[in-house]
Amino acid sequence: MTAMTLPALPEESFQRVLCVVAHPDDMEYGTSSAVARWTARGIEVGYLLLTRGEAGMPNPPEETARLRVAEQRAACAAVGVEHLTVLEHPDGVLVYGLDLRRDICHEIRRFKPDVVLGTAYDVETPYGFDQADHRAAGLATLDAIRDAGNQWVFPEEDHEPHDVRWYLVPGMPGSGATHGVDVTGEPLRRGVASLEAHGEYLAALPQHPAPADFIPQFAAMSGKAMGVEHAVLFRAYDLQAPPEFGTGDEG
Ligand SMILES: [Zn+2]
């Protein structure tokens, strides 16, 4: 079935995309190239970071938090993202629970996205065991999407309930991706620049490959799945599609 190529995401229907991740830099390992394409097309993109990434460097945590949030701001600027919210859940020991769901639900109701982009919540991934914060963030994001649409869940919120149309999770070639975003050219360049914006953080990881080397390599692998030079892949779920097993009578 190698001749099959993945379809493009229906991004012409996207107006607002909220990206929810655990840490500064989580968006910059490929996904931000898709964000660069979207913002260039006038789509509003907001980032919600659940932690400040203070456990990610040998420096004292408060110093690291300030540095990493500043680097994230620069990373956002590289791909045209103006809405950055950074919460102060504890890095490294992020806990799935109602606190996390409430905070994500609050941001969904405030930002009113038609697309929420979260992280996967699988234990095993094609690149090894995933980090605990990523799993907690991913599962809480999935649940918060449903919470946001229910007026009886977190009713103390000062915003109206909000229904999200699309739920996206980054995908890998050959690992459940359903759609792709063509990032050939300028979006890919800006995506590379967004990871380079985490300069001091990356400098503290001496074995880390240069963003300008590995981001295009990975995007080229993903591009093959879509039949373009460079791509970012996603698993996409239309949350308002009728259930496949039903008659389609219920919304
Ligand atoms: Zn992370």
Residues whose N, C-alpha, C, O or C-beta is under 5 A from the ligand:
A	BS01	ZN	H23 D26
